[in-house]
Amino acid sequence: MTPGLILIDLLALLLAAIGLLLAFRQRLVRRLWSRLRGRTAKGPRPNEEDPVHYALIIFGVMLMAFGLIIFAFATGYAFA
């Protein structure tokens, strides 16, 4: 395996991991964002719909799929 392939695979797996966190671990991501901005985390009220919730799910799943596809195509092309 070449160093370029390893770098591409690591980047693709990083994208997949970030997408997984965005889609399924939204509280963790929001806490990290609030710490980076230096603010306290404000979640939605219990009976209130969060407008960002579904956008994060869609974006996270798309990012995860994109990372996995890059990983599969790059590795498959290198070994073919």
mmJSON file of the N, C-alpha and C atoms, coordinates in Angstrom:
{"data_MODEL":{"atom_site":{
"group_PDB":["ATOM","ATOM","ATOM","ATOM","ATOM","ATOM","ATOM","ATOM","ATOM","ATOM","ATOM","ATOM","ATOM","ATOM","ATOM","ATOM","ATOM","ATOM","ATOM","ATOM","ATOM","ATOM","ATOM","ATOM","ATOM","ATOM","ATOM","ATOM","ATOM","ATOM","ATOM","ATOM","ATOM","ATOM","ATOM","ATOM","ATOM","ATOM","ATOM","ATOM","ATOM","ATOM","ATOM","ATOM","ATOM","ATOM","ATOM","ATOM","ATOM","ATOM","ATOM","ATOM","ATOM","ATOM","ATOM","ATOM","ATOM","ATOM","ATOM","ATOM","ATOM","ATOM","ATOM","ATOM","ATOM","ATOM","ATOM","ATOM","ATOM","ATOM","ATOM","ATOM","ATOM","ATOM","ATOM","ATOM","ATOM","ATOM","ATOM","ATOM","ATOM","ATOM","ATOM","ATOM","ATOM","ATOM","ATOM","ATOM","ATOM","ATOM","ATOM","ATOM","ATOM","ATOM","ATOM","ATOM","ATOM","ATOM","ATOM","ATOM","ATOM","ATOM","ATOM","ATOM","ATOM","ATOM","ATOM","ATOM","ATOM","ATOM","ATOM","ATOM","ATOM","ATOM","ATOM","ATOM","ATOM","ATOM","ATOM","ATOM","ATOM","ATOM","ATOM","ATOM","ATOM","ATOM","ATOM","ATOM","ATOM","ATOM","ATOM","ATOM","ATOM","ATOM","ATOM","ATOM","ATOM","ATOM","ATOM","ATOM","ATOM","ATOM","ATOM","ATOM","ATOM","ATOM","ATOM","ATOM","ATOM","ATOM","ATOM","ATOM","ATOM","ATOM","ATOM","ATOM","ATOM","ATOM","ATOM","ATOM","ATOM","ATOM","ATOM","ATOM","ATOM","ATOM","ATOM","ATOM","ATOM","ATOM","ATOM","ATOM","ATOM","ATOM","ATOM","ATOM","ATOM","ATOM","ATOM","ATOM","ATOM","ATOM","ATOM","ATOM","ATOM","ATOM","ATOM","ATOM","ATOM","ATOM","ATOM","ATOM","ATOM","ATOM","ATOM","ATOM","ATOM","ATOM","ATOM","ATOM","ATOM","ATOM","ATOM","ATOM","ATOM","ATOM","ATOM","ATOM","ATOM","ATOM","ATOM","ATOM","ATOM","ATOM","ATOM","ATOM","ATOM","ATOM","ATOM","ATOM","ATOM","ATOM","ATOM","ATOM","ATOM","ATOM","ATOM","ATOM","ATOM","ATOM","ATOM","ATOM","ATOM","ATOM","ATOM","ATOM","ATOM","ATOM","ATOM","ATOM"],
"id":[1,2,3,4,5,6,7,8,9,10,11,12,13,14,15,16,17,18,19,20,21,22,23,24,25,26,27,28,29,30,31,32,33,34,35,36,37,38,39,40,41,42,43,44,45,46,47,48,49,50,51,52,53,54,55,56,57,58,59,60,61,62,63,64,65,66,67,68,69,70,71,72,73,74,75,76,77,78,79,80,81,82,83,84,85,86,87,88,89,90,91,92,93,94,95,96,97,98,99,100,101,102,103,104,105,106,107,108,109,110,111,112,113,114,115,116,117,118,119,120,121,122,123,124,125,126,127,128,129,130,131,132,133,134,135,136,137,138,139,140,141,142,143,144,145,146,147,148,149,150,151,152,153,154,155,156,157,158,159,160,161,162,163,164,165,166,167,168,169,170,171,172,173,174,175,176,177,178,179,180,181,182,183,184,185,186,187,188,189,190,191,192,193,194,195,196,197,198,199,200,201,202,203,204,205,206,207,208,209,210,211,212,213,214,215,216,217,218,219,220,221,222,223,224,225,226,227,228,229,230,231,232,233,234,235,236,237,238,239,240],
"type_symbol":["N","C","C","N","C","C","N","C","C","N","C","C","N","C","C","N","C","C","N","C","C","N","C","C","N","C","C","N","C","C","N","C","C","N","C","C","N","C","C","N","C","C","N","C","C","N","C","C","N","C","C","N","C","C","N","C","C","N","C","C","N","C","C","N","C","C","N","C","C","N","C","C","N","C","C","N","C","C","N","C","C","N","C","C","N","C","C","N","C","C","N","C","C","N","C","C","N","C","C","N","C","C","N","C","C","N","C","C","N","C","C","N","C","C","N","C","C","N","C","C","N","C","C","N","C","C","N","C","C","N","C","C","N","C","C","N","C","C","N","C","C","N","C","C","N","C","C","N","C","C","N","C","C","N","C","C","N","C","C","N","C","C","N","C","C","N","C","C","N","C","C","N","C","C","N","C","C","N","C","C","N","C","C","N","C","C","N","C","C","N","C","C","N","C","C","N","C","C","N","C","C","N","C","C","N","C","C","N","C","C","N","C","C","N","C","C","N","C","C","N","C","C","N","C","C","N","C","C","N","C","C","N","C","C","N","C","C","N","C","C"],
"label_atom_id":["N","CA","C","N","CA","C","N","CA","C","N","CA","C","N","CA","C","N","CA","C","N","CA","C","N","CA","C","N","CA","C","N","CA","C","N","CA","C","N","CA","C","N","CA","C","N","CA","C","N","CA","C","N","CA","C","N","CA","C","N","CA","C","N","CA","C","N","CA","C","N","CA","C","N","CA","C","N","CA","C","N","CA","C","N","CA","C","N","CA","C","N","CA","C","N","CA","C","N","CA","C","N","CA","C","N","CA","C","N","CA","C","N","CA","C","N","CA","C","N","CA","C","N","CA","C","N","CA","C","N","CA","C","N","CA","C","N","CA","C","N","CA","C","N","CA","C","N","CA","C","N","CA","C","N","CA","C","N","CA","C","N","CA","C","N","CA","C","N","CA","C","N","CA","C","N","CA","C","N","CA","C","N","CA","C","N","CA","C","N","CA","C","N","CA","C","N","CA","C","N","CA","C","N","CA","C","N","CA","C","N","CA","C","N","CA","C","N","CA","C","N","CA","C","N","CA","C","N","CA","C","N","CA","C","N","CA","C","N","CA","C","N","CA","C","N","CA","C","N","CA","C","N","CA","C","N","CA","C","N","CA","C","N","CA","C","N","CA","C","N","CA","C","N","CA","C","N","CA","C"],
"label_alt_id":[null,null,null,null,null,null,null,null,null,null,null,null,null,null,null,null,null,null,null,null,null,null,null,null,null,null,null,null,null,null,null,null,null,null,null,null,null,null,null,null,null,null,null,null,null,null,null,null,null,null,null,null,null,null,null,null,null,null,null,null,null,null,null,null,null,null,null,null,null,null,null,null,null,null,null,null,null,null,null,null,null,null,null,null,null,null,null,null,null,null,null,null,null,null,null,null,null,null,null,null,null,null,null,null,null,null,null,null,null,null,null,null,null,null,null,null,null,null,null,null,null,null,null,null,null,null,null,null,null,null,null,null,null,null,null,null,null,null,null,null,null,null,null,null,null,null,null,null,null,null,null,null,null,null,null,null,null,null,null,null,null,null,null,null,null,null,null,null,null,null,null,null,null,null,null,null,null,null,null,null,null,null,null,null,null,null,null,null,null,null,null,null,null,null,null,null,null,null,null,null,null,null,null,null,null,null,null,null,null,null,null,null,null,null,null,null,null,null,null,null,null,null,null,null,null,null,null,null,null,null,null,null,null,null,null,null,null,null,null,null],
"label_comp_id":["MET","MET","MET","THR","THR","THR","PRO","PRO","PRO","GLY","GLY","GLY","LEU","LEU","LEU","ILE","ILE","ILE","LEU","LEU","LEU","ILE","ILE","ILE","ASP","ASP","ASP","LEU","LEU","LEU","LEU","LEU","LEU","ALA","ALA","ALA","LEU","LEU","LEU","LEU","LEU","LEU","LEU","LEU","LEU","ALA","ALA","ALA","ALA","ALA","ALA","ILE","ILE","ILE","GLY","GLY","GLY","LEU","LEU","LEU","LEU","LEU","LEU","LEU","LEU","LEU","ALA","ALA","ALA","PHE","PHE","PHE","ARG","ARG","ARG","GLN","GLN","GLN","ARG","ARG","ARG","LEU","LEU","LEU","VAL","VAL","VAL","ARG","ARG","ARG","ARG","ARG","ARG","LEU","LEU","LEU","TRP","TRP","TRP","SER","SER","SER","ARG","ARG","ARG","LEU","LEU","LEU","ARG","ARG","ARG","GLY","GLY","GLY","ARG","ARG","ARG","THR","THR","THR","ALA","ALA","ALA","LYS","LYS","LYS","GLY","GLY","GLY","PRO","PRO","PRO","ARG","ARG","ARG","PRO","PRO","PRO","ASN","ASN","ASN","GLU","GLU","GLU","GLU","GLU","GLU","ASP","ASP","ASP","PRO","PRO","PRO","VAL","VAL","VAL","HIS","HIS","HIS","TYR","TYR","TYR","ALA","ALA","ALA","LEU","LEU","LEU","ILE","ILE","ILE","ILE","ILE","ILE","PHE","PHE","PHE","GLY","GLY","GLY","VAL","VAL","VAL","MET","MET","MET","LEU","LEU","LEU","MET","MET","MET","ALA","ALA","ALA","PHE","PHE","PHE","GLY","GLY","GLY","LEU","LEU","LEU","ILE","ILE","ILE","ILE","ILE","ILE","PHE","PHE","PHE","ALA","ALA","ALA","PHE","PHE","PHE","ALA","ALA","ALA","THR","THR","THR","GLY","GLY","GLY","TYR","TYR","TYR","ALA","ALA","ALA","PHE","PHE","PHE","ALA","ALA","ALA"],
"label_asym_id":["A","A","A","A","A","A","A","A","A","A","A","A","A","A","A","A","A","A","A","A","A","A","A","A","A","A","A","A","A","A","A","A","A","A","A","A","A","A","A","A","A","A","A","A","A","A","A","A","A","A","A","A","A","A","A","A","A","A","A","A","A","A","A","A","A","A","A","A","A","A","A","A","A","A","A","A","A","A","A","A","A","A","A","A","A","A","A","A","A","A","A","A","A","A","A","A","A","A","A","A","A","A","A","A","A","A","A","A","A","A","A","A","A","A","A","A","A","A","A","A","A","A","A","A","A","A","A","A","A","A","A","A","A","A","A","A","A","A","A","A","A","A","A","A","A","A","A","A","A","A","A","A","A","A","A","A","A","A","A","A","A","A","A","A","A","A","A","A","A","A","A","A","A","A","A","A","A","A","A","A","A","A","A","A","A","A","A","A","A","A","A","A","A","A","A","A","A","A","A","A","A","A","A","A","A","A","A","A","A","A","A","A","A","A","A","A","A","A","A","A","A","A","A","A","A","A","A","A","A","A","A","A","A","A","A","A","A","A","A","A"],
"label_entity_id":["1","1","1","1","1","1","1","1","1","1","1","1","1","1","1","1","1","1","1","1","1","1","1","1","1","1","1","1","1","1","1","1","1","1","1","1","1","1","1","1","1","1","1","1","1","1","1","1","1","1","1","1","1","1","1","1","1","1","1","1","1","1","1","1","1","1","1","1","1","1","1","1","1","1","1","1","1","1","1","1","1","1","1","1","1","1","1","1","1","1","1","1","1","1","1","1","1","1","1","1","1","1","1","1","1","1","1","1","1","1","1","1","1","1","1","1","1","1","1","1","1","1","1","1","1","1","1","1","1","1","1","1","1","1","1","1","1","1","1","1","1","1","1","1","1","1","1","1","1","1","1","1","1","1","1","1","1","1","1","1","1","1","1","1","1","1","1","1","1","1","1","1","1","1","1","1","1","1","1","1","1","1","1","1","1","1","1","1","1","1","1","1","1","1","1","1","1","1","1","1","1","1","1","1","1","1","1","1","1","1","1","1","1","1","1","1","1","1","1","1","1","1","1","1","1","1","1","1","1","1","1","1","1","1","1","1","1","1","1","1"],
"label_seq_id":[1,1,1,2,2,2,3,3,3,4,4,4,5,5,5,6,6,6,7,7,7,8,8,8,9,9,9,10,10,10,11,11,11,12,12,12,13,13,13,14,14,14,15,15,15,16,16,16,17,17,17,18,18,18,19,19,19,20,20,20,21,21,21,22,22,22,23,23,23,24,24,24,25,25,25,26,26,26,27,27,27,28,28,28,29,29,29,30,30,30,31,31,31,32,32,32,33,33,33,34,34,34,35,35,35,36,36,36,37,37,37,38,38,38,39,39,39,40,40,40,41,41,41,42,42,42,43,43,43,44,44,44,45,45,45,46,46,46,47,47,47,48,48,48,49,49,49,50,50,50,51,51,51,52,52,52,53,53,53,54,54,54,55,55,55,56,56,56,57,57,57,58,58,58,59,59,59,60,60,60,61,61,61,62,62,62,63,63,63,64,64,64,65,65,65,66,66,66,67,67,67,68,68,68,69,69,69,70,70,70,71,71,71,72,72,72,73,73,73,74,74,74,75,75,75,76,76,76,77,77,77,78,78,78,79,79,79,80,80,80],
"pdbx_PDB_ins_code":[null,null,null,null,null,null,null,null,null,null,null,null,null,null,null,null,null,null,null,null,null,null,null,null,null,null,null,null,null,null,null,null,null,null,null,null,null,null,null,null,null,null,null,null,null,null,null,null,null,null,null,null,null,null,null,null,null,null,null,null,null,null,null,null,null,null,null,null,null,null,null,null,null,null,null,null,null,null,null,null,null,null,null,null,null,null,null,null,null,null,null,null,null,null,null,null,null,null,null,null,null,null,null,null,null,null,null,null,null,null,null,null,null,null,null,null,null,null,null,null,null,null,null,null,null,null,null,null,null,null,null,null,null,null,null,null,null,null,null,null,null,null,null,null,null,null,null,null,null,null,null,null,null,null,null,null,null,null,null,null,null,null,null,null,null,null,null,null,null,null,null,null,null,null,null,null,null,null,null,null,null,null,null,null,null,null,null,null,null,null,null,null,null,null,null,null,null,null,null,null,null,null,null,null,null,null,null,null,null,null,null,null,null,null,null,null,null,null,null,null,null,null,null,null,null,null,null,null,null,null,null,null,null,null,null,null,null,null,null,null],
"Cartn_x":[0.847,0.0,0.891,0.527,1.299,0.901,1.792,1.438,0.238,0.082,-1.071,-2.382,-2.396,-3.608,-3.934,-2.92,-3.149,-3.708,-3.176,-3.665,-5.113,-5.438,-6.813,-7.761,-7.331,-8.176,-8.4,-7.364,-7.53,-8.462,-8.332,-9.23,-10.67,-10.86,-12.202,-12.808,-12.024,-12.537,-12.82,-12.034,-12.306,-13.639,-13.881,-15.166,-16.325,-16.153,-17.208,-17.46,-16.403,-16.567,-17.249,-16.872,-17.519,-18.993,-19.292,-20.679,-21.484,-20.88,-21.559,-21.874,-20.923,-21.164,-22.254,-22.211,-23.222,-24.62,-24.718,-26.032,-26.603,-25.767,-26.303,-25.853,-24.906,-24.434,-24.501,-25.684,-25.84,-25.576,-25.904,-25.634,-24.146,-23.359,-21.914,-21.356,-21.819,-21.345,-21.727,-22.929,-23.354,-22.57,-22.242,-21.404,-20.012,-19.44,-18.112,-18.133,-19.172,-19.285,-19.404,-20.188,-20.361,-19.068,-18.304,-17.014,-16.03,-16.027,-15.115,-15.474,-16.749,-17.187,-17.132,-16.946,-16.866,-18.211,-19.254,-20.605,-21.141,-22.213,-22.877,-23.803,-23.945,-24.789,-26.255,-27.007,-28.443,-29.159,-29.81,-30.566,-31.978,-32.713,-34.107,-34.938,-36.001,-36.91,-37.589,-38.03,-38.544,-39.692,-40.62,-41.765,-41.603,-40.424,-40.193,-39.42,-39.806,-39.134,-37.83,-36.753,-35.447,-35.279,-35.129,-35.054,-33.751,-32.717,-31.43,-31.297,-32.145,-32.049,-32.024,-32.994,-33.082,-32.011,-31.61,-30.526,-29.217,-28.964,-27.754,-27.801,-28.964,-29.083,-28.792,-29.398,-29.204,-27.755,-27.182,-25.804,-24.843,-25.092,-24.223,-24.243,-25.424,-25.517,-24.871,-25.064,-24.432,-22.908,-22.395,-20.954,-20.384,-21.094,-20.66,-20.623,-21.667,-21.707,-20.61,-20.374,-19.336,-17.962,-17.692,-16.415,-16.238,-17.293,-17.198,-17.025,-17.67,-17.533,-16.127,-15.577,-14.2,-13.247,-13.438,-12.595,-12.69,-13.899,-14.084,-13.527,-13.776,-13.303,-11.787,-11.189,-9.737,-9.031,-9.501,-8.866,-9.117,-10.31,-10.609,-9.812,-9.622,-8.839,-7.368,-6.865,-5.455,-5.148,-6.094,-5.865,-6.344,-6.979,-7.484,-6.396],
"Cartn_y":[-1.175,0.0,1.237,2.163,3.391,4.366,5.311,6.304,7.165,7.398,8.168,7.462,6.161,5.39,5.377,5.244,5.259,6.608,7.687,9.023,9.207,8.767,8.875,8.034,6.827,5.964,6.568,7.145,7.782,8.983,9.778,10.918,10.449,9.394,8.865,8.312,7.612,7.095,8.216,9.291,10.457,11.102,11.233,11.769,10.888,9.581,8.659,8.78,8.923,9.052,10.369,11.451,12.748,12.679,12.055,11.895,11.075,10.023,9.211,10.034,10.842,11.696,12.729,13.35,14.352,13.748,12.551,11.949,11.363,10.707,9.92,10.373,11.268,11.776,13.294,13.824,15.264,16.022,15.455,16.15,16.35,15.323,15.424,16.498,16.518,17.502,18.912,19.079,20.414,20.887,19.963,20.337,20.752,20.007,20.361,21.719,21.978,23.282,24.409,24.182,25.244,25.473,24.423,24.611,25.371,25.052,25.758,27.236,27.551,28.948,29.637,28.889,29.467,29.839,29.149,29.414,28.183,28.373,27.229,26.589,25.279,24.553,24.782,25.251,25.444,24.467,23.512,22.557,23.05,22.371,22.772,22.485,23.209,22.963,21.612,20.99,19.616,19.435,20.363,20.203,20.977,21.451,22.286,21.5,21.668,21.0,21.723,20.97,21.548,21.588,22.756,22.835,22.285,22.153,21.695,20.175,19.536,18.099,17.282,17.473,16.677,17.069,18.314,18.736,18.053,17.93,17.244,15.755,15.154,13.739,13.538,14.346,14.206,14.469,15.562,15.892,14.837,14.331,13.316,12.016,11.57,10.321,10.49,11.639,11.872,11.902,12.543,12.616,11.233,10.455,9.105,8.231,8.313,7.528,7.968,9.257,9.779,9.265,9.279,8.772,7.292,6.513,5.073,4.754,5.52,5.293,5.647,6.757,7.111,6.009,5.526,4.443,3.206,2.792,1.572,1.724,2.855,3.035,3.161,3.908,4.098,2.775,2.052,0.778,-0.263,-0.304,-1.251,-0.983,0.276,0.636,0.292,0.482,0.208,-1.295,-2.114,-3.545,-4.275,-3.578,-4.226,-4.385],
"Cartn_z":[0.0,0.0,0.0,-0.842,-0.941,0.16,0.468,1.486,1.076,-0.223,-0.689,-0.416,-0.627,-0.364,1.127,1.944,3.391,3.82,3.27,3.601,3.166,1.953,1.458,2.307,2.669,3.501,4.889,5.474,6.782,6.7,5.65,5.46,5.269,4.494,4.262,5.549,6.344,7.609,8.595,8.544,9.378,8.984,7.683,7.219,7.682,7.59,8.02,9.523,10.311,11.754,12.117,11.456,11.707,11.316,10.193,9.779,10.765,11.31,12.311,13.558,13.995,15.159,14.887,13.709,13.379,13.303,12.782,12.593,13.882,14.678,15.781,17.168,17.262,18.556,18.579,18.356,18.208,19.499,20.631,21.899,22.113,21.796,21.927,21.004,19.763,18.793,19.217,19.709,20.154,21.369,22.284,23.428,22.982,22.012,21.5,20.808,20.018,19.343,20.356,21.406,22.398,23.185,23.461,24.133,23.253,21.96,21.053,20.942,21.016,20.937,22.284,23.352,24.684,25.27,24.848,25.338,26.041,26.772,27.381,26.361,26.452,25.509,25.84,24.867,25.032,24.112,24.692,23.902,23.682,22.841,22.636,23.877,24.016,25.139,24.951,26.023,25.919,24.926,24.835,23.937,22.638,22.359,21.186,20.122,18.879,17.762,17.454,17.308,16.989,15.475,14.869,13.418,12.841,13.644,13.141,13.22,13.97,14.228,12.933,12.091,10.858,9.855,9.837,8.944,9.334,10.632,11.08,10.755,10.863,10.506,9.022,8.176,6.733,6.358,6.866,6.541,7.074,8.279,8.852,8.083,7.684,6.919,5.547,4.921,3.618,3.741,4.777,4.986,5.298,6.093,6.416,5.158,4.341,3.107,2.144,2.04,1.165,1.606,2.902,3.402,3.146,3.348,3.111,1.626,0.766,-0.676,-1.141,-0.648,-0.998,-0.543,0.679,1.203,0.315,-0.019,-0.808,-2.215,-2.865,-4.23,-4.3,-3.386,-3.405,-3.121,-2.114,-1.763,-2.851,-3.371,-4.448,-5.709,-6.048,-7.236,-7.028,-5.815,-5.546,-5.598,-5.167,-5.146,-6.397,-7.303,-8.526,-9.563],
"occupancy":[1.0,1.0,1.0,1.0,1.0,1.0,1.0,1.0,1.0,1.0,1.0,1.0,1.0,1.0,1.0,1.0,1.0,1.0,1.0,1.0,1.0,1.0,1.0,1.0,1.0,1.0,1.0,1.0,1.0,1.0,1.0,1.0,1.0,1.0,1.0,1.0,1.0,1.0,1.0,1.0,1.0,1.0,1.0,1.0,1.0,1.0,1.0,1.0,1.0,1.0,1.0,1.0,1.0,1.0,1.0,1.0,1.0,1.0,1.0,1.0,1.0,1.0,1.0,1.0,1.0,1.0,1.0,1.0,1.0,1.0,1.0,1.0,1.0,1.0,1.0,1.0,1.0,1.0,1.0,1.0,1.0,1.0,1.0,1.0,1.0,1.0,1.0,1.0,1.0,1.0,1.0,1.0,1.0,1.0,1.0,1.0,1.0,1.0,1.0,1.0,1.0,1.0,1.0,1.0,1.0,1.0,1.0,1.0,1.0,1.0,1.0,1.0,1.0,1.0,1.0,1.0,1.0,1.0,1.0,1.0,1.0,1.0,1.0,1.0,1.0,1.0,1.0,1.0,1.0,1.0,1.0,1.0,1.0,1.0,1.0,1.0,1.0,1.0,1.0,1.0,1.0,1.0,1.0,1.0,1.0,1.0,1.0,1.0,1.0,1.0,1.0,1.0,1.0,1.0,1.0,1.0,1.0,1.0,1.0,1.0,1.0,1.0,1.0,1.0,1.0,1.0,1.0,1.0,1.0,1.0,1.0,1.0,1.0,1.0,1.0,1.0,1.0,1.0,1.0,1.0,1.0,1.0,1.0,1.0,1.0,1.0,1.0,1.0,1.0,1.0,1.0,1.0,1.0,1.0,1.0,1.0,1.0,1.0,1.0,1.0,1.0,1.0,1.0,1.0,1.0,1.0,1.0,1.0,1.0,1.0,1.0,1.0,1.0,1.0,1.0,1.0,1.0,1.0,1.0,1.0,1.0,1.0,1.0,1.0,1.0,1.0,1.0,1.0,1.0,1.0,1.0,1.0,1.0,1.0,1.0,1.0,1.0,1.0,1.0,1.0],
"B_iso_or_equiv":[0.0,0.0,0.0,0.0,0.0,0.0,0.0,0.0,0.0,0.0,0.0,0.0,0.0,0.0,0.0,0.0,0.0,0.0,0.0,0.0,0.0,0.0,0.0,0.0,0.0,0.0,0.0,0.0,0.0,0.0,0.0,0.0,0.0,0.0,0.0,0.0,0.0,0.0,0.0,0.0,0.0,0.0,0.0,0.0,0.0,0.0,0.0,0.0,0.0,0.0,0.0,0.0,0.0,0.0,0.0,0.0,0.0,0.0,0.0,0.0,0.0,0.0,0.0,0.0,0.0,0.0,0.0,0.0,0.0,0.0,0.0,0.0,0.0,0.0,0.0,0.0,0.0,0.0,0.0,0.0,0.0,0.0,0.0,0.0,0.0,0.0,0.0,0.0,0.0,0.0,0.0,0.0,0.0,0.0,0.0,0.0,0.0,0.0,0.0,0.0,0.0,0.0,0.0,0.0,0.0,0.0,0.0,0.0,0.0,0.0,0.0,0.0,0.0,0.0,0.0,0.0,0.0,0.0,0.0,0.0,0.0,0.0,0.0,0.0,0.0,0.0,0.0,0.0,0.0,0.0,0.0,0.0,0.0,0.0,0.0,0.0,0.0,0.0,0.0,0.0,0.0,0.0,0.0,0.0,0.0,0.0,0.0,0.0,0.0,0.0,0.0,0.0,0.0,0.0,0.0,0.0,0.0,0.0,0.0,0.0,0.0,0.0,0.0,0.0,0.0,0.0,0.0,0.0,0.0,0.0,0.0,0.0,0.0,0.0,0.0,0.0,0.0,0.0,0.0,0.0,0.0,0.0,0.0,0.0,0.0,0.0,0.0,0.0,0.0,0.0,0.0,0.0,0.0,0.0,0.0,0.0,0.0,0.0,0.0,0.0,0.0,0.0,0.0,0.0,0.0,0.0,0.0,0.0,0.0,0.0,0.0,0.0,0.0,0.0,0.0,0.0,0.0,0.0,0.0,0.0,0.0,0.0,0.0,0.0,0.0,0.0,0.0,0.0,0.0,0.0,0.0,0.0,0.0,0.0,0.0,0.0,0.0,0.0,0.0,0.0],
"pdbx_formal_charge":[null,null,null,null,null,null,null,null,null,null,null,null,null,null,null,null,null,null,null,null,null,null,null,null,null,null,null,null,null,null,null,null,null,null,null,null,null,null,null,null,null,null,null,null,null,null,null,null,null,null,null,null,null,null,null,null,null,null,null,null,null,null,null,null,null,null,null,null,null,null,null,null,null,null,null,null,null,null,null,null,null,null,null,null,null,null,null,null,null,null,null,null,null,null,null,null,null,null,null,null,null,null,null,null,null,null,null,null,null,null,null,null,null,null,null,null,null,null,null,null,null,null,null,null,null,null,null,null,null,null,null,null,null,null,null,null,null,null,null,null,null,null,null,null,null,null,null,null,null,null,null,null,null,null,null,null,null,null,null,null,null,null,null,null,null,null,null,null,null,null,null,null,null,null,null,null,null,null,null,null,null,null,null,null,null,null,null,null,null,null,null,null,null,null,null,null,null,null,null,null,null,null,null,null,null,null,null,null,null,null,null,null,null,null,null,null,null,null,null,null,null,null,null,null,null,null,null,null,null,null,null,null,null,null,null,null,null,null,null,null],
"auth_seq_id":[1,1,1,2,2,2,3,3,3,4,4,4,5,5,5,6,6,6,7,7,7,8,8,8,9,9,9,10,10,10,11,11,11,12,12,12,13,13,13,14,14,14,15,15,15,16,16,16,17,17,17,18,18,18,19,19,19,20,20,20,21,21,21,22,22,22,23,23,23,24,24,24,25,25,25,26,26,26,27,27,27,28,28,28,29,29,29,30,30,30,31,31,31,32,32,32,33,33,33,34,34,34,35,35,35,36,36,36,37,37,37,38,38,38,39,39,39,40,40,40,41,41,41,42,42,42,43,43,43,44,44,44,45,45,45,46,46,46,47,47,47,48,48,48,49,49,49,50,50,50,51,51,51,52,52,52,53,53,53,54,54,54,55,55,55,56,56,56,57,57,57,58,58,58,59,59,59,60,60,60,61,61,61,62,62,62,63,63,63,64,64,64,65,65,65,66,66,66,67,67,67,68,68,68,69,69,69,70,70,70,71,71,71,72,72,72,73,73,73,74,74,74,75,75,75,76,76,76,77,77,77,78,78,78,79,79,79,80,80,80],
"auth_comp_id":["MET","MET","MET","THR","THR","THR","PRO","PRO","PRO","GLY","GLY","GLY","LEU","LEU","LEU","ILE","ILE","ILE","LEU","LEU","LEU","ILE","ILE","ILE","ASP","ASP","ASP","LEU","LEU","LEU","LEU","LEU","LEU","ALA","ALA","ALA","LEU","LEU","LEU","LEU","LEU","LEU","LEU","LEU","LEU","ALA","ALA","ALA","ALA","ALA","ALA","ILE","ILE","ILE","GLY","GLY","GLY","LEU","LEU","LEU","LEU","LEU","LEU","LEU","LEU","LEU","ALA","ALA","ALA","PHE","PHE","PHE","ARG","ARG","ARG","GLN","GLN","GLN","ARG","ARG","ARG","LEU","LEU","LEU","VAL","VAL","VAL","ARG","ARG","ARG","ARG","ARG","ARG","LEU","LEU","LEU","TRP","TRP","TRP","SER","SER","SER","ARG","ARG","ARG","LEU","LEU","LEU","ARG","ARG","ARG","GLY","GLY","GLY","ARG","ARG","ARG","THR","THR","THR","ALA","ALA","ALA","LYS","LYS","LYS","GLY","GLY","GLY","PRO","PRO","PRO","ARG","ARG","ARG","PRO","PRO","PRO","ASN","ASN","ASN","GLU","GLU","GLU","GLU","GLU","GLU","ASP","ASP","ASP","PRO","PRO","PRO","VAL","VAL","VAL","HIS","HIS","HIS","TYR","TYR","TYR","ALA","ALA","ALA","LEU","LEU","LEU","ILE","ILE","ILE","ILE","ILE","ILE","PHE","PHE","PHE","GLY","GLY","GLY","VAL","VAL","VAL","MET","MET","MET","LEU","LEU","LEU","MET","MET","MET","ALA","ALA","ALA","PHE","PHE","PHE","GLY","GLY","GLY","LEU","LEU","LEU","ILE","ILE","ILE","ILE","ILE","ILE","PHE","PHE","PHE","ALA","ALA","ALA","PHE","PHE","PHE","ALA","ALA","ALA","THR","THR","THR","GLY","GLY","GLY","TYR","TYR","TYR","ALA","ALA","ALA","PHE","PHE","PHE","ALA","ALA","ALA"],
"auth_asym_id":["A","A","A","A","A","A","A","A","A","A","A","A","A","A","A","A","A","A","A","A","A","A","A","A","A","A","A","A","A","A","A","A","A","A","A","A","A","A","A","A","A","A","A","A","A","A","A","A","A","A","A","A","A","A","A","A","A","A","A","A","A","A","A","A","A","A","A","A","A","A","A","A","A","A","A","A","A","A","A","A","A","A","A","A","A","A","A","A","A","A","A","A","A","A","A","A","A","A","A","A","A","A","A","A","A","A","A","A","A","A","A","A","A","A","A","A","A","A","A","A","A","A","A","A","A","A","A","A","A","A","A","A","A","A","A","A","A","A","A","A","A","A","A","A","A","A","A","A","A","A","A","A","A","A","A","A","A","A","A","A","A","A","A","A","A","A","A","A","A","A","A","A","A","A","A","A","A","A","A","A","A","A","A","A","A","A","A","A","A","A","A","A","A","A","A","A","A","A","A","A","A","A","A","A","A","A","A","A","A","A","A","A","A","A","A","A","A","A","A","A","A","A","A","A","A","A","A","A","A","A","A","A","A","A","A","A","A","A","A","A"],
"auth_atom_id":["N","CA","C","N","CA","C","N","CA","C","N","CA","C","N","CA","C","N","CA","C","N","CA","C","N","CA","C","N","CA","C","N","CA","C","N","CA","C","N","CA","C","N","CA","C","N","CA","C","N","CA","C","N","CA","C","N","CA","C","N","CA","C","N","CA","C","N","CA","C","N","CA","C","N","CA","C","N","CA","C","N","CA","C","N","CA","C","N","CA","C","N","CA","C","N","CA","C","N","CA","C","N","CA","C","N","CA","C","N","CA","C","N","CA","C","N","CA","C","N","CA","C","N","CA","C","N","CA","C","N","CA","C","N","CA","C","N","CA","C","N","CA","C","N","CA","C","N","CA","C","N","CA","C","N","CA","C","N","CA","C","N","CA","C","N","CA","C","N","CA","C","N","CA","C","N","CA","C","N","CA","C","N","CA","C","N","CA","C","N","CA","C","N","CA","C","N","CA","C","N","CA","C","N","CA","C","N","CA","C","N","CA","C","N","CA","C","N","CA","C","N","CA","C","N","CA","C","N","CA","C","N","CA","C","N","CA","C","N","CA","C","N","CA","C","N","CA","C","N","CA","C","N","CA","C","N","CA","C","N","CA","C","N","CA","C","N","CA","C","N","CA","C","N","CA","C","N","CA","C"],
"pdbx_PDB_model_num":[1,1,1,1,1,1,1,1,1,1,1,1,1,1,1,1,1,1,1,1,1,1,1,1,1,1,1,1,1,1,1,1,1,1,1,1,1,1,1,1,1,1,1,1,1,1,1,1,1,1,1,1,1,1,1,1,1,1,1,1,1,1,1,1,1,1,1,1,1,1,1,1,1,1,1,1,1,1,1,1,1,1,1,1,1,1,1,1,1,1,1,1,1,1,1,1,1,1,1,1,1,1,1,1,1,1,1,1,1,1,1,1,1,1,1,1,1,1,1,1,1,1,1,1,1,1,1,1,1,1,1,1,1,1,1,1,1,1,1,1,1,1,1,1,1,1,1,1,1,1,1,1,1,1,1,1,1,1,1,1,1,1,1,1,1,1,1,1,1,1,1,1,1,1,1,1,1,1,1,1,1,1,1,1,1,1,1,1,1,1,1,1,1,1,1,1,1,1,1,1,1,1,1,1,1,1,1,1,1,1,1,1,1,1,1,1,1,1,1,1,1,1,1,1,1,1,1,1,1,1,1,1,1,1,1,1,1,1,1,1]
}}}
